[in-house]
């Protein structure tokens, strides 16, 4: 019976480890921001710069999605300045004007709150539990307390 109980403790640790807690924390911490820009290009220019309304969360440029209303455009991210929030794009059609839609993640909670500190530490608490549960289960088996 004690081996079975220890097995249940370890199984619980595995289930906890499989929970997508880090994705849940990221989803709680961020919101999707969408900005729209009218962006003209010159005769031989295929790049453009826009200033985002808000700063990108954690300067994570992987969250940037750029689309254009022109089918000939293939806009891609080329640079980002976190201080000025200046976003560089390339892959635009020369000598046209388009409406560019830029979507990116922003901080939903704001800085300096106690909630931010707690949410940031949740994955570490989960990791501590996942490590402690199997150790406690094995210790219970060997000390005849299970």
Beta strands, then each sheet from edge to edge (+ up, - down):
strand 1: 30-40
strand 2: 48-51
strand 3: 65-68
strand 4: 76-81
strand 5: 86-90
strand 6: 97-107
sheet 1: 1+ 6- 3+
sheet 2: 2+ 5- 4+
end
